[in-house]
C-alpha cells in the first residue's frame, strides 16, 4: 500500500468517515435498518481501524 500519509490515503480516510456519519444519520432517522447500516459500514470501519493501527505503530 502507498504511504499512509499520502494525500490520496488521507482524503480516502476523510471521505470514509463522512460516509459512516451519513449512514449513521440514515440509521438514526429510520431510513435504513441496523442490518443495512452494518452491511454498508462494516468494511469501512475495519479500514479506518487498520489505518489507525498502522499510523500508531509507526
Secondary structure, DSSP 8 states (H G I E B T S, - for coil): ---TTSHHHHHHHHHHHHHHHHHHHHHHTTSS-HHHHHHHHHHHHHHHHHHHHHHHT-
